[in-house]
Amino acid sequence: MERALITCFFLGFILASPLGPMGQICLKRTLTQGPTSGFTSALGMSCADAFWAFVAIHGLTTVSHWIEQEKIILEIAIALFFILYGLHGIFNTPDISYPRLQNKDRAAGFLSTFLVVFLNPSTFVAFAILFTIFGITENRYGFFNSVIIASSVFAGSIVFWLSLTQILHRVRKIINESIYGTMSRISSYVIMVFGIIILIIDLYDILFKGRFM
């Protein structure tokens, strides 16, 4: 049990890397809206990761089967979200000053990242593979222990993003507007490219492999 907790904490920390599109969204929101907005968005992503970690450990096959059945549709929707989000960032000049956010804005940020990660079939697949590689699923854990282990994934992710958003907040204070704008646009391009790649792969599967469901 202790080994599983430690392993899952570090997996949560590593998987929180901002190299992917969701990490880029959290980075961009930290830069453009402030550390609270970035952390709230990361919190949504971390909650969804923890849920799928729980599913992978405890084995809620009904949920995982539904995600797999709707894989193509969900991935296309997510790809379009990435493309539109990226285009919005590219064609809108970021403001160097943080906007005044209301609770509904933070709630929207949380829900957007939670839903995208929750509805992404690759999230469950990634946890299932990693847990198999590291031997987490070798033991059959009860409901309570599964929740505890999944919570360690959440904790690892939160520690990563709490640290990163604070670092970015401090770095942002010492960079000029030109560098800030460049960083924001690069992040937008990365998010859009991820969306285009996902969309191309899904369209290829539909047109040439006949995989729609």
N, C-alpha and C positions, 0 to 999 in steps of 0.2 A: 504493500500500500504506500509506504513512504517513498519507495523508488518511483512509483507511478506518479505521485504528487510532484516530485522534483522534476521528473522528465517532462510532464505536462506543463509545468511552469515555464521551463525553458523553451518548449515548443510554442507556447503562447507568446513568449517574448520574441522569438525568431520570426514566427509567422506574422507578427505585427509590423514587419518591415515595410517601409513606405515605397518599395520598388514596384508594387502592383498598383492597379488603377484605384482601388479603394484607399490605399495608403496615400496616393497622390491627392485624392480628394480631401483627405484629412489634412495633409500638408498645405494644400491651397487654401482651405478654410482657416487654418491657423494664420497664414500669411495675410489674408485679405480681411478676415473678420475677427481675429484675435484668438488667444490661446484657449479661452473658454469654449468658443465655437468649434475649434479643432478638436479639443478633448471630448466635447459632447458627441461629435460625429464619430470619433474613435470609440467612444463608449457604446454606440449602437453597433458598430462592427464587432466589438469584443463580445457583446451579449449574444450576437448571432453565432459567432465562433464557439462560444461556450455551449450554446444549445446543440450545435452539430457535433461537438465533442461528446456531449452527453449521449446523443443518439448513437454515435459510433461505439461508445463504451457499453451502453445498456441495451442497444439493439431495438429501437422503435422502428420496426420494419415497415409499418404502414406509412409513416411520414417519408422515409427514405425512398420507398417504392413510388410514392406520388411524385416526388421531385424527379426521379429518374424517368418516369413516364412523360412528364411535361418538360423534359430537358431542353429540347430545341426551342420551344416557344419561350421559355423563361430566359434562355441565353440570348435570344434575339432581342427581347425586351431590355435586358441588361445592357447589351451592346448599344442599342439606340440611346439609352440613358447616358452612357459614357460619351458617345459621339456628340449628343446635344449639349451635355455639360461642358465638354471640351470646347466646342464651338462658341458657347456663351462666354467662356473665359478668354478665348482668342480675340473675339470681336468687341469686347468691352474692356476699356482701359481701367485697370484696378486703381482704387483710391488709396493713397498712402496712409490715410487716417482710418482707424477702425470705425465701422458704422455702429450706431447704437442698436443693439439687438434686444428684442423682447423674448419672453419665455416661449412664445409660439414659434419664433425663429429657431431657437435652440431645439425645441421639440421636433420641428421639421427636419433639422439636420440629423438628429438622432434617428428618426424614423427612416429617412432616406438611406442611410448607410446600413441600418439594421435589415431593411427589406431587401436591399440588393444582395447582401451577403447571405441572408436567410434563403432567398429564392435562387441562389447560385448553386447548381448541382455539383460543381467542382469542389465546393467547401466540404461537403460530406465525404466525397471521394478522397480528398486530401487527408482528412483526419483518419478515415478508415485505413488508408495505406500506411500513414505514419504510425498509427497505433499498432498495426500489425508488425511493422519493422522493429519498433522499440519494445514489442512484447506486452503492450498495455492490455490488449484484448485476450491474452492467454488465460487470464482468470475471469470467471463470471462474477462480476460485482453486482451487489444489490442496488436498489434504487438510491438509497442514501449515499453509499460509497461512490456511486457513479456521479451523483451531484457534486460531491466533494472534489473528486478528481477533475471533473469538468470546470469547477470553480478555479482550480489552479491554472488552467489554460487562460481563463478570464483574468486572473491576477497577473500573470506574466504579460499579457497584452496591455493591461492598464498601466503597469509599471513602466513599460516601454513608452507608451504614448504620453503619460504624465511627464516623463523626463524630456521627451522630444519636443512637446509643445512649449514647455518652459524655455528650452534652449533656443528654439526658433523665435520665441517672443523677444528674447534678449538680443539675438543676432539681428532681428529686424530693426531694432532701435539704432543700430550703427551703420546700416546700409543706406545708400542714397536711393532716390526714386527710380532712377534708370535701372539699377541692378534689381531692385524690387520688382519692377514691371517685367523684366526679362525672366526672373525666376518664376513669376506667376504664369507667364505665357508658356514657358517650357513645360511646366506642370500640366497646363491645359492641353498642349500638344500630345504629351505622353498619355493622358487619359483618353483623348480622342483616338489615338493610334491603337490602343488596347481595344477600344470598342470596334474599330474597323476590322482588326484581326479576328476578333470573335465572330463578327458578322460574316466575314468571308468564309471562315471555317464552317459555320452553320449553313450558309447558302450552298457551299460545296457539298455538304452531307445531304441536303435536300435534293439538289439537282442531279447529282451523280451517284449517290448511294441510296437514294430513296428513303432517307431517315427523316421522318417528320414527327413521329411520335416515339 
